[in-house]
Amino acid sequence: MADVDKILQSLESELARDNEIDRILACHLGDYFAILQINPLQGLDELSLNLRRAYRRKSLLIHPDKTNNNRAPTAFALLKKAERVLSAETSVSDDSSPDSGLADAAEKTTLIEIYKQVHERLQLSVPLDFDHPDNVRIREDLRLYLVSHLQNQEIDKNYAQRQEQQKQEALKTMAKERELKRSWEKRWEQDRGDRVQLWRNFTSKVEKPKKKKKKKNLLA
């Protein structure tokens, strides 16, 4: 009986891991609060504590070393990134260090502001239950915003890349034209002596027209 209970417990644990992995992968990549199941509209002052608890619990649950689920590494990577971004300090003094976390802090601040704007626009309550319909509606609207935002970013990125490509092509064309001009001018200077000599040879071979002798008039 004990063995059966152990097997059932193992199956339940594996099912819980699979469900959590599926849940994380279903979240929008940029909604770090949803990934960690934290509501930024509640208890923002306790974010650091809630973040540590949520990350510890979930990282132990879906760690790739503890499951055969082949999607666990992807879900775990998303979980780690969410924890890193939300752990970033919103005021960083050392902006010269590549590890200062300025980008993460900016992303965190922006995400919180988007949550607030969506909440104000929808004018919904903020229940304690993370899965309450009002909270779900807020996250759904936020997801739509993030999808649209990423699409606009991609459009801007592609446009900037095309502009840069056209600029580089124009610069290459100008550089090639300058190089051809310099090459032509150099060749022209190098051939100057040959041209002068050819001209002299040509002019020396040209014979001057001879004057015709007048015939004497024998009848005169």
C-alpha positions in Angstrom: 0.0 0.0 0.0 2.9 2.3 0.8 4.4 1.6 -2.6 1.1 2.5 -4.3 0.9 5.8 -2.3 4.4 6.6 -3.3 3.7 6.0 -7.0 0.6 8.1 -6.8 2.4 10.9 -5.1 5.1 10.7 -7.8 2.6 10.9 -10.5 0.8 13.8 -8.9 4.1 15.7 -8.6 4.9 15.0 -12.2 1.5 16.2 -13.2 1.9 19.4 -11.2 5.2 20.0 -12.9 3.8 19.5 -16.3 0.8 21.8 -15.5 3.1 24.5 -14.2 5.4 24.3 -17.3 2.3 24.5 -19.5 1.1 27.5 -17.6 4.4 29.4 -17.8 4.8 28.8 -21.5 1.2 30.0 -22.1 2.1 33.4 -20.6 3.2 36.3 -22.7 7.0 36.4 -22.8 7.0 40.0 -21.6 4.5 39.6 -18.7 6.9 38.6 -16.0 4.3 39.1 -13.3 2.0 36.5 -14.9 4.9 34.1 -15.2 5.5 34.3 -11.5 1.8 34.6 -10.6 2.2 37.9 -8.9 -0.3 40.7 -9.2 1.5 44.1 -9.4 -1.7 45.9 -8.6 -1.6 44.4 -5.1 1.1 44.4 -2.5 3.7 46.2 -4.7 5.5 47.2 -1.5 6.0 43.5 -0.7 7.1 42.6 -4.2 10.6 41.6 -3.2 9.3 39.2 -0.6 6.6 37.7 -2.8 9.1 37.5 -5.7 11.6 35.4 -3.6 8.9 33.1 -2.4 7.3 32.6 -5.8 10.6 32.0 -7.6 11.9 29.6 -5.0 8.7 27.5 -5.1 8.4 27.4 -8.9 12.0 26.9 -9.6 12.1 23.8 -7.4 8.9 22.6 -9.0 9.9 22.8 -12.7 13.7 22.5 -12.5 14.9 20.5 -15.6 16.9 18.2 -13.3 13.6 17.1 -11.6 11.5 16.3 -14.6 11.7 14.5 -18.0 9.5 17.2 -19.6 11.4 18.3 -22.6 9.9 21.8 -22.3 11.1 22.3 -18.8 14.4 24.1 -19.8 12.4 26.7 -21.8 10.0 27.3 -19.0 12.8 27.5 -16.5 14.6 30.0 -18.6 11.5 32.2 -18.7 11.1 31.9 -15.0 14.7 32.9 -14.4 14.4 35.9 -16.7 11.1 37.0 -15.0 12.8 36.8 -11.6 15.8 38.8 -12.8 13.8 41.6 -14.4 11.4 42.0 -11.4 14.4 41.9 -9.0 16.0 44.9 -10.7 16.3 48.0 -8.7 14.3 50.9 -10.2 17.0 53.4 -9.2 20.5 52.4 -10.2 23.4 54.7 -9.6 26.1 53.0 -11.5 25.1 53.3 -15.1 28.6 52.7 -16.5 28.5 49.0 -15.5 27.1 46.5 -18.1 25.6 44.6 -15.1 23.9 47.6 -13.6 20.5 46.2 -14.6 19.3 49.5 -16.1 17.5 47.8 -19.0 15.8 45.3 -16.6 14.8 48.1 -14.3 13.3 50.1 -17.2 11.4 47.1 -18.4 10.1 46.4 -14.9 8.9 50.0 -14.4 7.3 50.0 -17.9 5.4 46.8 -17.2 4.0 48.1 -13.9 2.9 51.3 -15.6 1.1 49.3 -18.3 -0.7 47.2 -15.7 -1.9 50.4 -14.0 -3.0 52.0 -17.2 -5.0 48.9 -18.3 -6.6 48.7 -14.8 -7.6 52.4 -14.9 -9.0 52.0 -18.4 -11.1 48.9 -17.6 -12.1 50.3 -14.2 -12.2 46.8 -12.6 -11.6 45.7 -9.1 -8.4 44.0 -8.0 -9.4 40.9 -6.0 -6.9 38.9 -4.0 -7.5 35.8 -6.0 -5.0 35.8 -8.8 -7.3 33.9 -11.1 -10.4 36.0 -10.4 -12.1 37.0 -13.7 -11.3 40.7 -13.2 -7.6 39.9 -12.8 -7.7 37.6 -15.8 -9.4 40.3 -17.9 -6.6 42.8 -16.9 -3.9 40.3 -17.9 -5.7 39.5 -21.2 -5.8 43.2 -22.2 -2.2 43.6 -21.1 -1.3 40.7 -23.3 -3.0 42.3 -26.3 -1.1 45.5 -25.6 2.2 43.7 -25.4 1.6 41.8 -28.6 0.8 45.1 -30.4 3.7 46.8 -28.9 6.1 44.0 -30.0 4.7 44.1 -33.5 5.3 47.9 -33.7 8.8 47.4 -32.3 9.5 44.8 -35.0 8.1 47.1 -37.7 10.3 50.0 -36.4 13.3 47.7 -36.2 12.8 46.4 -39.8 12.4 50.0 -41.1 15.6 51.1 -39.3 17.5 48.1 -40.7 16.3 48.9 -44.2 17.3 52.5 -43.8 20.7 51.5 -42.5 21.1 49.0 -45.3 20.3 51.7 -47.9 22.6 54.1 -46.2 25.5 51.6 -46.3 24.8 50.7 -49.9 24.8 54.4 -50.8 28.1 54.9 -48.9 29.6 51.9 -50.7 28.5 53.3 -54.1 30.0 56.7 -53.3 33.2 55.1 -52.1 33.4 53.0 -55.3 32.8 56.0 -57.5 35.6 58.0 -55.7 37.9 55.0 -56.1 37.2 54.8 -59.8 37.7 58.5 -60.2 41.1 58.4 -58.3 42.1 55.4 -60.4 41.2 57.2 -63.6 43.1 60.4 -62.6 46.1 58.3 -61.6 46.1 56.5 -64.9 45.7 59.8 -66.8 48.7 61.2 -65.1 50.7 58.1 -65.7 49.9 58.1 -69.4 50.6 61.8 -69.8 54.1 61.2 -71.1 52.9 58.6 -73.6 50.2 60.9 -74.9 52.7 63.7 -75.4 55.2 61.4 -77.3 52.4 60.0 -79.4 51.3 63.5 -80.4 54.9 64.5 -81.3 55.3 61.4 -83.4 52.1 62.1 -85.2 52.9 65.7 -85.9 56.4 64.9 -87.2 55.0 62.5 -89.8 52.6 65.0 -91.2 54.1 66.4 -94.4 53.6 70.0 -95.3 51.9 70.5 -98.7 54.3 71.2 -101.5 53.9 74.3 -103.7 53.1 73.5 -107.4 55.7 74.9 -109.9 54.3 77.2 -112.5 54.6 75.9 -116.1 56.4 78.2 -118.5 54.4 79.6 -121.4 56.3 78.5 -124.6 54.3 80.7 -126.9 55.1 83.8 -125.1 
